[in-house]
Every structure is written in structure tokens, then in C-alpha cells.
Amino acid sequence: MAWQGWPAPGLWVAGCGLLLLAFVLLLSPRGRRARWGLRGLLMTRSRRLLFRIGYSLYTRTWLGYLFYRQQLRRARNRYPKGHSKTQARLFNGVKVLPIPVLSDNYSYLVIDTQARLAVAVDPSDPRAVQASIEKEGVTLVAILCTHKHWDHSGGNRDLSRWHQDCRVYGSPQDGIPYLTHPLCHQDVVSVGRLQIRALATPGHTQGHLVYLLDGELYKGPSCLFSGDLLFLSGCGRTFEGTAETMLSSLDTVLGLGDDTLLWPGHEYAEENLGFAGVVEPENLARERKMQWVQRQRMERKSTCPSTLGEERAYNPFLRTHCLALQEALGPGPGPTGDDGCSRAQLLEELRRLKDTHKSK
């Protein structure tokens, strides 16, 4: 019979024995590896706890805004003309203009050149975005925010004040600053001849959205503004979701056409392709892209845009269903994940390897 409120005597004795054995191992001369393992576990958990505290302060208190303002000042001083040289893409009456902001972010102006109307995507530096608006001679009528983080939403306040008829779109789940028009999955924003569809892609944040500009209306390629979901050869961190959530969001993007242009929220191309070379060193598509990216970055030129067809060929975070990547990481899942770890577990392992690679 078990003691009331305590485990059975046998389990109690066994538990005490295991604790004593662990204590002896840690103190013994041969226990060095065990001590380092325990130390590493405690440090990892401490780092995670500190990160969660810092993330909460950044996203839920005024300290996050102060940190963003400091980032903004430093970037303006260091990169008075922007961190990269960008090139606008002009289609049939539609113009996409990348704007380099902060130390590695991109904002975008999407312009109906006939109506002279513009949409801003993730305008984190309002001064830089306003300068582009004035240079292009257009009227800003909408802001599309992919998520709440200040490096994507910090310019909402000033731009909505400077352009009083400007609407601010985003997910109501994400606490977007100065949000006026909440969006749900598959909602469409219409500005002139621009038709932009919001797609729910949670994982990085709970309410993360990406925006798909429909290319059929101007007989050109569709454009995906991916925020922090997808980068050239990379994907965002899972801050407010699970690996399963992030995988589902990436699969949403995988369902789009190969010729869709990818306009990401950050200039991470060279670093990401370097990691992709670690997990798939024989991938020739990655090698060719890396050579091109390195030439671009030597001249501080932007690497935007990529295409989803290209990303399928070398972006490891979009290739969790590929046998070549599964074999590169060891025993892995089949198409349905029945033969080992699931695709979500593979995605999680990629993220862990990426963090390790970055820290070296």
C-alpha cells in the first residue's frame, strides 16, 4: 500500500538511490563528462529562460520600443544610404521597390504606377520610406504589416500620421501597432490595380501574415512579401509556435508557383547559403546561387528577389520532404514521417544545427 501523498516505498528507495548515484558520479574523477553535461544542460535552460524574459520585454513593454529606436539611430548613422543597393522591379504598371532599413531589414513600396498609389510593407524606418514615397511621387494609402516586431512595424505610427487616409493592415492576433484594418487568412487588400492576398503563416509570431501580390492582373509574376517566415535559403525562428506550426506555414508557401518572386524581410542570403552548404554540400544549385550572392554582396548589392522555384532547389527549410536532405541529416522520415522522426522534427533539427553553426 502506498504512503498517503508519497510514492510507493520501493519507488522512493529507487529514486533516492538514483540521486545518490548521480551525486557520486558528479564528484568522482571520472565524472567530468557528466559534470560538463549537467553544466551544459543548465546553461542551455538558463539561456532559454533569459531569452524568454527578454522576448517578453521586447514584445510586451515600452522597453522594446526604446530598443528599436536605438537600433534605428545606430543604423541611420552607420548606413546613411541604406545597408544595401537595391533595384526596383517594374512590371506592366506595377513597381516593387525594396527599401533597405535598419542594419539588414527590407521594407517595400508596391506601386500602381498609373494611379500613383502605393502600399508599404513592413515600414520599420518611416523616414526612409517617406523619402521613397516623395521620390516616386505617389500617395501612400495602405501599410501591410507581416507581424508585430518593432523592426517590421516601428514606422506605422509616423507614416499613418503623415498620411491621414492611410490604412494599417495586419493580424488582430499579433498586436500590430496602430492597426486599423484587421485581416484574416485569404483576405484581399485592393489598391488601384493591386490585389494583395493575406496568408496566415503563424510560427514566428502567433499572427504572422505573408502577403501575395497577384501577378495575373498585370500579366507578370506574383510577388510574395514573406516578412520573417521565409528568407533566401532560410526561415524565421519559431518564437510563438511549434515546429509543426512553422512547417504548416512553410507548406502554405510551397503551394505557390515556382515563378513567384520572394521578397523577404531581411538580407540574410550569404549566411543562410553558407549553412545550406553544411547540410547539403553536394547541392549544385546552392553552389551556383552562393557564387552569385557573394558577387552581389562584395558590391553591397541586394540579393532580392529570389524565386520559389530557386528556393525549392537549395533552401533546406523547404526541403524536409526531400530524401537527399533526410539522408544528409541521418535516418529520417519517409514522405509521411513513418520511418523515423517527422518532418517537423527534421525542421527542428535544422534550426538547432543552424543556431550551432551561427555560434561558431
Secondary structure, 3 states (H helix, E strand, C coil): CCCCCCCCHHHHHHHHHHHHHHHHHHHCHHHHHHHHHHHHHHHHHHHHHHHHHHHHHHHHCHHHHHHHHHHHHHHHHHCCCCCCECCCEECCCEEEEEEEECCCEEEEEEEECCCCEEEEECCCCHHHHHHHHHHHCCEEEEEECCCCCHHHHCCHHHHHHHCCCCEEEECCCCCCCCCCEECCCCCEEEECCEEEEEEECCCCCCCCEEEEECCHHHCCCCEEEEECCEECCEECCCCCCCHHHHHHHHHHHHCCCCCCEEEECECCHHHHHHHHHHHCCCCHHHHHHHHHHHHHHHCCECCCCEEHHHHHHHCHHHCCCCHHHHHHCCCCCCCCCCCCCCHHHHHHHHHHHHHHHHHC
